[in-house]
Structures are given as C-alpha cells and as structure tokens.
Amino acid sequence: MKVVVVGGKLQGVEATYLAHKAGWEVVLVDKNALVPAAGLCDAFYQLDVTAETLDLPRAIKTADLIIPALEDSVALKCLKDRAAIEDIPLAYDAAAYAVSSSKKKSDLLFAKLGIPVPEPWPGCDLPVIVKPSNSSGSRGICKINEMEVFSSFVTGELDNWVVQEFVEGPSYSVEVVGARENFVSLQTTEIVVDSQYDCKRVLAPAGLSSTVSKELKEIAVTIAEALNLSGIMDVEAIFHNDTLKVLEIDARLPSQTPTVVNKSIGINMLELLYDVFVRDATPTMPDATYERGVVYEHVRVSPGILEVLGEHIMANAHPLKRYEDFFGADEALTDFTPGCSSWVATLIITGDSREEAWDKRCQAIKDIRDHFELSLYVDPIPNYNESLNLREKEGK
C-alpha cells in the first residue's frame, strides 16, 4: 500500500505518522524541501502542485491513495483535477471543505441545524472573540475586553471576521468519518491551549461524562449528514455552563487528535479513510471499549528554558525524526540532534490511565530539564483558564 501525502506541515506530519503506523509506504510532496514531515517519509518530491509540469503525475502515478494535507484552495483544486485524470482516489470532499473552511458559512449551517454556538455579536456582551472567517485553528484569533478597543477594531470591514461572545470552559474535539449517511464518530479528546489559544496539548480520555460525550458525537454526525460528507471532519466544542457550544468544524484530516485517538483506542483514522475512498465502504470500527491514557504535547527547548507551546512551533520546525523512549516519552517527533541547544518536539506519552500518563509526562519533563540544565519551565495558558489548569501546569 502506497499513499501520497501532499503538504508537509502539521497535517502532513499527522498523515505520514499514521500511514507508517498502518504499515504503508509514504511519498511526501511539498514545494519546500525543509518542511517538518520531510524527515518522516519514505520518499520526497519537491514540487509545486499548481505548476503545469509532469512532476506531479510522476510522483503520484503508483499511489493507492492521495491525502491532501494543505489548505491552499488553488493547490487543492489542481490536486483534485490531477487525481481525477490519473484515476487515483483522493481523500478530499471539496463541497464539505468549502463550508468548513469558512467560519461564516459554518455558522449559517449551525444556525440552520439548531446547533448551539457562542452568541454572535451584537447579541452578546463584551468580552468577545474575534476570528478570521477563512482561517483554521488559532490563527488571527484575538480576545477583546473593552469597547474602546472593539470600536477601533470595527472601523474596518467585518465581512471577513466572525465576532462571538467569549465563553470559558474546557475544549473538546471529536472526529467523524464516513459517506452517504453512513458515519462513525470516534473518541472525544480534550484540547488545552496556550496563551494565544493555539493547541499545545491533547489529552485522552477526555474526562467528559458519557452523556455529554454522546451528545457531542451526535452533533458531529448531524453536521456530517447535513454536509453530505465523504471522508473525515472534526468538530471542536467548548463545555460552558453545562452546555456544549460548537466552535468550529474542519472537513479535512486534522492534526494532533488522530494520533491521540490511535494511541488511546487503537483506531487509525487513515485506515478508515482507506475504507471510504479506496474500498468505497462504510468504515470498519474495531472494538474500542478500553481507553488508554494519552498526553500529547509540544515543547520548545532553548538555553536555560523549556516551554510548552502551541502547535505553531512545530509547523516551522526543521525536518522531524521519530524517536522512541525520548527522555521517558514513549515517542517524540523532533528536530533534536545530539549537541544542539535549541530544538522542538512533540511528546507522545501513554499510560493505563490518564493519571498514569500525566505522571509519566511530568517525569519526562523533569528528565529533559535535568539533562539540559533548564532552570525555567513555562506552560502558558489564557488568564481565564488558569485555575482549571493549575494542576497540569506543574512540571514536577
């Protein structure tokens, strides 16, 4: 089985990692030779998929499946057209992606379906969260507390922005995979963000009650059915005042959470995508009644300091390598090389329970700090969430 992953940043790292866990050969395509996933693949083609050359056909000609791992609309269209010409399955739903990649279009869908979301401006009070409509993740997000600041902000056009009430609470994510109204929702994971609202840590099990977790999964399936989804979509929600409120959806392979789900319950989302796009079948779900504990987080080491930060630090990393038993972590994806004083890593740590995984994580952090003589430890969080994360800020 050979899979071609197009795009070598965060999604590309996720796809490459999971494809190898499935035992597949991985060919990576990116116009930049130094993307993080370039160090994890079996073969690499440096090329621009929007260019009119024979390079892309050569790169994909023997593929069983193509997985797009980028968010460039022009590149995605070129890739879709080329995959059709070469008659190679492409794990991509253009129509669903067009909705999920626009927060305004997504919000219209949520309103139509009666999905609970944070109250939009001007029907809410300050503080508010302002986020670009056509951007995923935490890019461009800001919190505004004062009317003077907000008034200054809205002197420009708001057409490309979404403004919602600021809601506090833990965040959760769940994926749904399928096609033609046959969908499976997967494990719920907990999302922990840094001071810039960028995901720095994913935890499993999520710690939600079975009732609330079931509700989130049902919401995910409802949205997938409304989109007539073919493939994969993730739904992120916040649990605020005992109510789930959906923040966003992404109809693409996400980063971070698929690996956590794989480590916790043994399900590989790429194998489910293979079922949908290659076998044209409803994804086969193995038994997943037991959830192992998982801590998945990003760290940056510099002289004298260890920081736990959002995934943006990994997007700009040098080509990564995978290490096992990395200072006590089960695995690490890192640009660390012996003798270097500055590096980043995604630490992947498991245990029989979330508590055991967290204890192992704290010991790994301590071992890294001791080994590199790092006197400072920084694990930033938004101010509103400080009390919720006090225990998990402790680096032991």
VOPAGU-2260 file (C-alpha; in pm, 1 decimal, decimal comma):
REM VOPAGU-2260
SITE   aa  ch    i         X         Y         Z
SITE  MET   A    0       0,0       0,0       0,0
SITE  LYS   A    1     144,2     335,9    -105,5
SITE  VAL   A    2      -1,1     669,5      -0,7
SITE  VAL   A    3      98,2    1011,7    -131,3
SITE  VAL   A    4      72,5    1293,0     123,0
SITE  VAL   A    5      61,3    1639,2     -31,4
SITE  GLY   A    6     174,2    1902,9     217,4
SITE  GLY   A    7     446,1    1857,1     474,8
SITE  LYS   A    8     349,0    2078,3     768,2
SITE  LEU   A    9     125,4    1984,1    1061,2
SITE  GLN   A   10    -134,5    1781,9     872,1
SITE  GLY   A   11     141,1    1621,2     668,5
SITE  VAL   A   12     322,6    1513,3     983,0
SITE  GLU   A   13      -2,3    1361,0    1111,1
SITE  ALA   A   14     -73,4    1177,2     786,9
SITE  THR   A   15     282,5    1049,5     749,3
SITE  TYR   A   16     299,7     929,8    1109,2
SITE  LEU   A   17     -34,3     744,5    1090,8
SITE  ALA   A   18      39,2     596,1     748,2
SITE  HIS   A   19     355,7     439,7     885,1
SITE  LYS   A   20     159,1     308,2    1184,3
SITE  ALA   A   21     -66,7     137,2     928,8
SITE  GLY   A   22     239,4     -17,2     762,7
SITE  TRP   A   23     208,3     187,4     443,6
SITE  GLU   A   24     478,3     336,8     224,5
SITE  VAL   A   25     465,5     718,0     230,8
SITE  VAL   A   26     558,1     954,5     -50,7
SITE  LEU   A   27     556,5    1321,3      51,9
SITE  VAL   A   28     506,1    1612,0    -187,6
SITE  ASP   A   29     577,0    1975,0     -96,3
SITE  LYS   A   30     727,3    2275,7    -269,8
SITE  ASN   A   31     952,0    2333,3      33,1
SITE  ALA   A   32    1225,2    2077,9      92,0
SITE  LEU   A   33    1258,8    2161,5     462,5
SITE  VAL   A   34     902,9    2103,3     585,3
SITE  PRO   A   35     869,5    1906,2     912,7
SITE  ALA   A   36     728,0    1588,7     753,2
SITE  ALA   A   37    1020,8    1564,5     510,7
SITE  GLY   A   38    1218,3    1378,0     774,8
SITE  LEU   A   39     946,3    1117,4     830,1
SITE  CYS   A   40     857,0     998,2     478,4
SITE  ASP   A   41     997,2     718,1     263,2
SITE  ALA   A   42    1035,4     933,3     -48,3
SITE  PHE   A   43    1012,4    1307,2    -107,4
SITE  TYR   A   44     925,5    1511,4    -415,9
SITE  GLN   A   45     991,7    1882,6    -405,0
SITE  LEU   A   46     736,1    2031,7    -640,5
SITE  ASP   A   47     453,6    2283,0    -668,3
SITE  VAL   A   48     126,1    2102,7    -740,8
SITE  THR   A   49      -9,3    2415,4    -914,4
SITE  ALA   A   50     269,8    2411,1   -1175,1
SITE  GLU   A   51     195,4    2274,8   -1522,5
SITE  THR   A   52     467,8    2009,1   -1531,3
SITE  LEU   A   53     495,1    1631,9   -1541,8
SITE  ASP   A   54     639,9    1620,7   -1190,3
SITE  LEU   A   55     310,3    1565,6   -1008,2
SITE  PRO   A   56     192,1    1280,9   -1235,9
SITE  ARG   A   57     526,7    1108,4   -1180,4
SITE  ALA   A   58     501,5    1148,8    -804,0
SITE  ILE   A   59     150,6    1006,7    -771,8
SITE  LYS   A   60     134,3     753,8   -1056,3
SITE  THR   A   61     175,6     441,8    -839,3
SITE  ALA   A   62     -24,8     567,6    -539,1
SITE  ASP   A   63    -318,3     377,4    -395,8
SITE  LEU   A   64    -449,5     686,7    -218,3
SITE  ILE   A   65    -367,0    1058,0    -210,4
SITE  ILE   A   66    -412,3    1251,8     111,9
SITE  PRO   A   67    -415,7    1631,5      86,5
SITE  ALA   A   68    -250,4    1790,5     388,4
SITE  LEU   A   69    -271,2    2156,1     295,4
SITE  GLU   A   70    -528,2    2435,6     293,8
SITE  ASP   A   71    -446,4    2623,4     -26,0
SITE  SER   A   72    -763,8    2635,8    -238,9
SITE  VAL   A   73    -576,7    2666,9    -569,4
SITE  ALA   A   74    -346,8    2377,1    -486,2
SITE  LEU   A   75    -640,8    2163,4    -372,3
SITE  LYS   A   76    -825,5    2221,3    -699,7
SITE  CYS   A   77    -516,9    2134,2    -903,8
SITE  LEU   A   78    -466,8    1821,1    -697,6
SITE  LYS   A   79    -832,5    1721,7    -735,8
SITE  ASP   A   80    -815,3    1764,9   -1114,6
SITE  ARG   A   81    -490,6    1568,4   -1144,6
SITE  ALA   A   82    -616,3    1283,6    -923,6
SITE  ALA   A   83    -924,6    1253,7   -1147,4
SITE  ILE   A   84    -710,2    1240,8   -1461,8
SITE  GLU   A   85    -484,7     973,8   -1312,8
SITE  ASP   A   86    -785,6     788,4   -1161,6
SITE  ILE   A   87    -634,2     779,2    -813,5
SITE  PRO   A   88    -858,7     812,9    -505,0
SITE  LEU   A   89    -822,4    1148,1    -329,1
SITE  ALA   A   90    -928,1    1176,0      36,5
SITE  TYR   A   91   -1097,6    1511,8     -11,6
SITE  ASP   A   92   -1454,6    1643,6     -15,7
SITE  ALA   A   93   -1443,0    1982,2    -188,4
SITE  ALA   A   94   -1801,5    2080,7    -108,9
SITE  ALA   A   95   -1777,4    1999,7     262,0
SITE  TYR   A   96   -1436,9    2166,1     284,2
SITE  ALA   A   97   -1574,6    2484,9     125,1
SITE  VAL   A   98   -1823,3    2514,6     411,4
SITE  SER   A   99   -1590,2    2416,1     694,3
SITE  SER   A  100   -1308,8    2645,2     576,0
SITE  SER   A  101   -1538,6    2947,4     612,0
SITE  LYS   A  102   -1649,4    3023,5     966,6
SITE  LYS   A  103   -1933,4    3237,0     829,7
SITE  LYS   A  104   -2064,9    2952,2     613,2
SITE  SER   A  105   -2021,3    2711,6     903,7
SITE  ASP   A  106   -2216,9    2941,3    1135,9
SITE  LEU   A  107   -2501,9    2960,2     885,3
SITE  LEU   A  108   -2511,5    2579,7     878,9
SITE  PHE   A  109   -2509,3    2560,1    1259,4
SITE  ALA   A  110   -2799,9    2806,3    1276,3
SITE  LYS   A  111   -2997,9    2604,6    1022,2
SITE  LEU   A  112   -2941,4    2283,9    1220,4
SITE  GLY   A  113   -3002,9    2443,8    1561,0
SITE  ILE   A  114   -2650,0    2358,5    1675,9
SITE  PRO   A  115   -2556,6    2550,3    1994,5
SITE  VAL   A  116   -2276,3    2801,6    1939,9
SITE  PRO   A  117   -2138,5    3106,4    2122,2
SITE  GLU   A  118   -2374,6    3403,0    2083,2
SITE  PRO   A  119   -2276,4    3622,6    1786,0
SITE  TRP   A  120   -2221,1    3998,1    1810,3
SITE  PRO   A  121   -2414,7    4223,0    1859,6
SITE  GLY   A  122   -2636,0    3986,6    2056,0
SITE  CYS   A  123   -2372,6    3939,5    2325,7
SITE  ASP   A  124   -2174,1    4148,5    2570,2
SITE  LEU   A  125   -1800,2    4201,5    2594,4
SITE  PRO   A  126   -1560,2    4028,9    2608,7
SITE  VAL   A  127   -1574,2    3885,6    2257,8
SITE  ILE   A  128   -1357,6    3657,9    2049,5
SITE  VAL   A  129   -1274,3    3785,8    1701,8
SITE  LYS   A  130   -1151,4    3537,9    1444,0
SITE  PRO   A  131   -1089,7    3546,3    1067,7
SITE  SER   A  132   -1362,8    3366,7     875,1
SITE  ASN   A  133   -1130,0    3186,1     635,3
SITE  SER   A  134    -865,2    3061,4     873,6
SITE  SER   A  135    -841,0    2741,9    1072,8
SITE  GLY   A  136    -711,4    2679,0    1419,9
SITE  SER   A  137    -594,9    2972,4    1629,2
SITE  ARG   A  138    -454,3    3190,0    1350,1
SITE  GLY   A  139    -563,6    3551,3    1382,6
SITE  ILE   A  140    -781,1    3496,2    1690,6
SITE  CYS   A  141    -793,9    3772,4    1949,9
SITE  LYS   A  142    -995,6    3844,7    2261,9
SITE  ILE   A  143   -1133,0    4197,7    2308,3
SITE  ASN   A  144   -1238,9    4312,5    2654,6
SITE  GLU   A  145   -1301,6    4685,3    2610,4
SITE  MET   A  146   -1549,2    4873,7    2393,3
SITE  GLU   A  147   -1288,9    5132,8    2300,4
SITE  VAL   A  148   -1065,7    4863,3    2156,5
SITE  PHE   A  149   -1357,0    4691,6    1985,1
SITE  SER   A  150   -1482,7    5019,2    1835,1
SITE  SER   A  151   -1137,1    5081,5    1694,4
SITE  PHE   A  152   -1129,2    4729,4    1550,3
SITE  VAL   A  153   -1471,3    4753,4    1379,6
SITE  THR   A  154   -1388,7    5077,5    1199,6
SITE  GLY   A  155   -1266,5    4842,0     930,1
SITE  GLU   A  156   -1471,9    4582,5     743,2
SITE  LEU   A  157   -1611,3    4291,2     942,9
SITE  ASP   A  158   -1713,1    4092,4     635,0
SITE  ASN   A  159   -1415,9    3859,8     673,3
SITE  TRP   A  160   -1440,4    3826,7    1051,0
SITE  VAL   A  161   -1655,1    3635,3    1296,7
SITE  VAL   A  162   -1731,8    3802,2    1630,6
SITE  GLN   A  163   -1876,3    3589,6    1913,0
SITE  GLU   A  164   -1920,7    3601,4    2286,2
SITE  PHE   A  165   -1619,5    3486,4    2482,4
SITE  VAL   A  166   -1708,3    3166,0    2664,6
SITE  GLU   A  167   -1498,5    2991,5    2926,7
SITE  GLY   A  168   -1456,9    2621,1    2979,1
SITE  PRO   A  169   -1263,8    2315,0    2867,2
SITE  SER   A  170   -1248,0    2242,5    2493,1
SITE  TYR   A  171   -1309,0    1909,3    2324,8
SITE  SER   A  172   -1271,6    1760,9    1979,8
SITE  VAL   A  173   -1427,8    1464,2    1804,3
SITE  GLU   A  174   -1384,4    1323,8    1452,1
SITE  VAL   A  175   -1649,9    1169,4    1230,8
SITE  VAL   A  176   -1569,3     954,7     924,9
SITE  GLY   A  177   -1794,5     814,2     654,9
SITE  ALA   A  178   -2000,0     879,0     342,5
SITE  ARG   A  179   -2358,0     861,9     214,8
SITE  GLU   A  180   -2516,8     896,4     559,8
SITE  ASN   A  181   -2309,1     609,4     697,8
SITE  PHE   A  182   -2091,2     770,2     961,1
SITE  VAL   A  183   -1892,3     668,2    1266,0
SITE  SER   A  184   -1792,9     913,8    1536,0
SITE  LEU   A  185   -1470,6     845,7    1718,7
SITE  GLN   A  186   -1322,6     918,0    2059,2
SITE  THR   A  187   -1363,1    1258,1    2223,4
SITE  THR   A  188   -1034,7    1423,1    2322,2
SITE  GLU   A  189    -962,2    1726,5    2540,6
SITE  ILE   A  190    -783,6    2027,4    2391,1
SITE  VAL   A  191    -560,2    2251,9    2603,4
SITE  VAL   A  192    -442,1    2583,1    2456,2
SITE  ASP   A  193    -157,1    2825,3    2520,4
SITE  SER   A  194    -188,2    3198,4    2581,6
SITE  GLN   A  195    -255,9    3255,6    2210,4
SITE  TYR   A  196    -537,5    2995,4    2202,5
SITE  ASP   A  197    -318,5    2759,0    1999,8
SITE  CYS   A  198    -347,6    2391,1    2092,2
SITE  LYS   A  199     -43,8    2289,3    2296,3
SITE  ARG   A  200    -171,0    1965,6    2447,7
SITE  VAL   A  201    -425,9    1693,5    2372,9
SITE  LEU   A  202    -545,9    1456,6    2644,7
SITE  ALA   A  203    -734,1    1127,5    2642,9
SITE  PRO   A  204    -965,7    1010,9    2782,6
SITE  ALA   A  205   -1136,1    1348,3    2766,3
SITE  GLY   A  206   -1294,2    1330,9    3108,9
SITE  LEU   A  207   -1642,8    1419,8    2983,7
SITE  SER   A  208   -1941,9    1231,7    3114,5
SITE  SER   A  209   -2072,3     961,6    2882,7
SITE  THR   A  210   -2390,1    1165,6    2832,6
SITE  VAL   A  211   -2209,2    1481,0    2718,2
SITE  SER   A  212   -1962,9    1284,3    2505,6
SITE  LYS   A  213   -2255,1    1108,3    2335,2
SITE  GLU   A  214   -2418,5    1446,2    2271,9
SITE  LEU   A  215   -2102,9    1581,8    2106,9
SITE  LYS   A  216   -2073,4    1273,9    1885,8
SITE  GLU   A  217   -2437,4    1308,5    1782,0
SITE  ILE   A  218   -2379,2    1674,4    1693,6
SITE  ALA   A  219   -2081,9    1569,8    1479,4
SITE  VAL   A  220   -2287,6    1312,4    1289,9
SITE  THR   A  221   -2571,7    1561,4    1239,6
SITE  ILE   A  222   -2331,5    1809,9    1081,5
SITE  ALA   A  223   -2168,8    1539,2     866,3
SITE  GLU   A  224   -2509,0    1430,4     738,1
SITE  ALA   A  225   -2606,9    1789,3     656,2
SITE  LEU   A  226   -2281,7    1835,0     462,5
SITE  ASN   A  227   -2327,9    1500,6     285,1
SITE  LEU   A  228   -1969,0    1441,8     389,4
SITE  SER   A  229   -1738,4    1199,5     215,5
SITE  GLY   A  230   -1431,3    1147,1     429,5
SITE  ILE   A  231   -1338,3    1299,7     762,5
SITE  MET   A  232   -1439,3    1601,6     967,2
SITE  ASP   A  233   -1357,0    1715,3    1316,7
SITE  VAL   A  234   -1579,5    1919,8    1545,5
SITE  GLU   A  235   -1441,0    2136,4    1824,9
SITE  ALA   A  236   -1665,8    2247,1    2109,1
SITE  ILE   A  237   -1640,0    2415,0    2446,4
SITE  PHE   A  238   -1828,9    2300,0    2756,3
SITE  HIS   A  239   -1965,8    2620,9    2903,9
SITE  ASN   A  240   -2214,9    2637,9    3191,6
SITE  ASP   A  241   -2301,3    2268,7    3148,4
SITE  THR   A  242   -2371,9    2322,7    2777,4
SITE  LEU   A  243   -2175,6    2221,8    2469,4
SITE  LYS   A  244   -2114,7    2507,3    2226,3
SITE  VAL   A  245   -1959,1    2427,4    1889,4
SITE  LEU   A  246   -1663,1    2647,2    1796,3
SITE  GLU   A  247   -1567,0    2520,3    1451,5
SITE  ILE   A  248   -1552,8    2230,6    1208,8
SITE  ASP   A  249   -1284,4    2120,6     962,8
SITE  ALA   A  250   -1363,6    1878,8     682,5
SITE  ARG   A  251   -1007,2    1755,1     643,1
SITE  LEU   A  252    -759,1    1536,1     821,4
SITE  PRO   A  253    -683,7    1727,8    1142,6
SITE  SER   A  254    -352,4    1734,2    1320,7
SITE  GLN   A  255    -280,2    1608,0    1673,3
SITE  THR   A  256    -608,3    1439,6    1770,8
SITE  PRO   A  257    -588,1    1143,1    1526,2
SITE  THR   A  258    -260,2    1030,7    1682,3
SITE  VAL   A  259    -408,5    1061,8    2031,7
SITE  VAL   A  260    -709,3     852,6    1929,9
SITE  ASN   A  261    -479,0     593,7    1774,5
SITE  LYS   A  262    -272,9     571,4    2093,1
SITE  SER   A  263    -576,6     562,5    2322,0
SITE  ILE   A  264    -816,8     322,5    2147,7
SITE  GLY   A  265    -607,2     175,5    1865,4
SITE  ILE   A  266    -810,5     315,0    1574,7
SITE  ASN   A  267    -615,5     460,1    1281,9
SITE  MET   A  268    -821,4     722,9    1100,0
SITE  LEU   A  269    -621,2     678,0     779,1
SITE  GLU   A  270    -737,4     318,2     762,2
SITE  LEU   A  271   -1095,6     444,9     792,6
SITE  LEU   A  272   -1030,8     689,1     507,5
SITE  TYR   A  273    -897,2     397,7     304,1
SITE  ASP   A  274   -1230,3     224,2     359,9
SITE  VAL   A  275   -1421,7     529,0     234,6
SITE  PHE   A  276   -1212,6     632,1     -65,0
SITE  VAL   A  277   -1049,4     310,2    -186,5
SITE  ARG   A  278   -1288,1      33,5     -78,9
SITE  ASP   A  279   -1597,7     254,3    -118,3
SITE  ALA   A  280   -1723,9     102,8     203,9
SITE  THR   A  281   -1851,8     215,9     540,4
SITE  PRO   A  282   -1555,6     243,7     776,8
SITE  THR   A  283   -1498,7     -67,0     983,4
SITE  MET   A  284   -1478,9      14,6    1353,0
SITE  PRO   A  285   -1285,4    -231,6    1570,2
SITE  ASP   A  286   -1381,5    -278,7    1934,2
SITE  ALA   A  287   -1269,6      27,2    2130,1
SITE  THR   A  288   -1418,1     -17,5    2475,2
SITE  TYR   A  289   -1092,8      48,8    2663,1
SITE  GLU   A  290    -928,7     391,2    2659,8
SITE  ARG   A  291    -560,9     420,4    2745,0
SITE  GLY   A  292    -437,5     747,1    2888,2
SITE  VAL   A  293    -253,0     975,4    2646,7
SITE  VAL   A  294     -70,6    1306,0    2684,6
SITE  TYR   A  295      36,7    1463,0    2356,3
SITE  GLU   A  296     211,6    1799,7    2377,1
SITE  HIS   A  297     457,0    2035,0    2209,2
SITE  VAL   A  298     769,0    2163,4    2380,8
SITE  ARG   A  299    1043,0    2404,3    2286,1
SITE  VAL   A  300    1387,0    2388,1    2442,7
SITE  SER   A  301    1619,2    2688,4    2435,9
SITE  PRO   A  302    1924,2    2763,5    2650,9
SITE  GLY   A  303    1801,5    2766,0    3009,2
SITE  ILE   A  304    1430,0    2723,0    2938,6
SITE  LEU   A  305    1166,1    2465,0    2849,0
SITE  GLU   A  306     834,0    2595,0    2715,7
SITE  VAL   A  307     510,5    2410,4    2642,4
SITE  LEU   A  308     359,3    2595,1    2345,7
SITE  GLY   A  309     101,3    2562,6    2070,8
SITE  GLU   A  310     148,6    2356,0    1759,0
SITE  HIS   A  311     274,7    2659,3    1564,3
SITE  ILE   A  312     623,7    2583,2    1697,2
SITE  MET   A  313     613,2    2250,3    1512,5
SITE  ALA   A  314     489,4    2398,3    1184,3
SITE  ASN   A  315     813,8    2589,2    1143,8
SITE  ALA   A  316    1045,3    2313,3    1263,8
SITE  HIS   A  317    1323,0    2157,9    1059,1
SITE  PRO   A  318    1251,2    1809,8     918,2
SITE  LEU   A  319    1149,7    1590,1    1208,1
SITE  LYS   A  320    1265,6    1247,2    1315,2
SITE  ARG   A  321    1079,3     994,0    1525,6
SITE  TYR   A  322    1247,5     871,3    1842,2
SITE  GLU   A  323    1128,4     603,7    2082,4
SITE  ASP   A  324    1182,3     634,4    2460,5
SITE  PHE   A  325    1275,6    1000,1    2428,2
SITE  PHE   A  326    1370,8    1110,5    2781,6
SITE  GLY   A  327    1087,3     891,5    2911,2
SITE  ALA   A  328     828,4     980,1    2646,7
SITE  ASP   A  329     703,7     678,5    2451,9
SITE  GLU   A  330     774,5     861,6    2127,0
SITE  ALA   A  331     882,9    1203,8    2010,7
SITE  LEU   A  332     866,4    1378,6    1675,4
SITE  THR   A  333    1151,4    1625,3    1696,2
SITE  ASP   A  334    1424,3    1818,6    1519,7
SITE  PHE   A  335    1657,6    1745,7    1812,1
SITE  THR   A  336    2010,5    1639,6    1727,4
SITE  PRO   A  337    2278,1    1548,3    1981,2
SITE  GLY   A  338    2470,0    1853,1    2092,2
SITE  CYS   A  339    2211,0    2110,4    1988,7
SITE  SER   A  340    2081,0    2355,3    2249,9
SITE  SER   A  341    1761,3    2467,9    2075,4
SITE  TRP   A  342    1500,1    2227,4    1944,8
SITE  VAL   A  343    1128,6    2146,9    1945,6
SITE  ALA   A  344     944,5    1820,6    1997,9
SITE  THR   A  345     600,5    1667,7    2007,1
SITE  LEU   A  346     599,3    1430,6    2303,7
SITE  ILE   A  347     365,3    1131,0    2290,4
SITE  ILE   A  348     312,7     960,5    2625,5
SITE  THR   A  349      72,2     682,1    2723,0
SITE  GLY   A  350     -36,2     501,4    3036,6
SITE  ASP   A  351    -304,1     265,3    3158,2
SITE  SER   A  352    -496,4     575,4    3270,5
SITE  ARG   A  353    -481,9     947,3    3203,2
SITE  GLU   A  354    -337,1     998,4    3550,9
SITE  GLU   A  355     -58,2     748,4    3486,8
SITE  ALA   A  356      17,9     910,7    3150,6
SITE  TRP   A  357      30,7    1252,5    3317,6
SITE  ASP   A  358     272,6    1127,4    3584,7
SITE  LYS   A  359     498,1     985,1    3311,7
SITE  ARG   A  360     476,3    1314,4    3126,8
SITE  CYS   A  361     583,1    1512,0    3433,9
SITE  GLN   A  362     880,1    1280,5    3485,2
SITE  ALA   A  363     978,6    1321,5    3118,3
SITE  ILE   A  364     965,8    1700,0    3153,7
SITE  LYS   A  365    1182,6    1675,7    3465,9
SITE  ASP   A  366    1431,4    1447,7    3289,8
SITE  ILE   A  367    1461,9    1689,0    2995,9
SITE  ARG   A  368    1511,5    1983,5    3230,0
SITE  ASP   A  369    1771,6    1798,9    3434,6
SITE  HIS   A  370    1961,2    1671,7    3131,3
SITE  PHE   A  371    1982,7    2011,2    2961,5
SITE  GLU   A  372    2007,6    2210,9    3288,0
SITE  LEU   A  373    1695,3    2414,5    3213,4
SITE  SER   A  374    1615,5    2629,3    3515,4
SITE  LEU   A  375    1296,6    2781,6    3372,5
SITE  TYR   A  376     974,0    2600,0    3289,1
SITE  VAL   A  377     693,3    2789,4    3116,0
SITE  ASP   A  378     349,5    2646,2    3038,5
SITE  PRO   A  379     137,8    2949,8    2941,1
SITE  ILE   A  380    -241,0    2948,4    2937,4
SITE  PRO   A  381    -507,9    3211,9    2878,8
SITE  ASN   A  382    -574,5    3400,6    3200,6
SITE  TYR   A  383    -937,8    3291,4    3212,1
SITE  ASN   A  384    -837,2    2926,2    3230,8
SITE  GLU   A  385    -557,0    2945,7    3484,8
SITE  SER   A  386    -740,6    2784,3    3776,0
SITE  LEU   A  387    -860,3    2496,9    3558,1
SITE  ASN   A  388    -510,6    2405,8    3451,3
SITE  LEU   A  389    -314,2    2474,6    3768,9
SITE  ARG   A  390    -258,9    2107,2    3842,3
SITE  GLU   A  391    -149,3    2030,0    3489,3
SITE  LYS   A  392      83,4    2331,4    3481,1
SITE  GLU   A  393     304,0    2170,8    3741,6
SITE  GLY   A  394     614,5    2038,7    3572,8
SITE  LYS   A  395     714,5    1838,9    3880,7
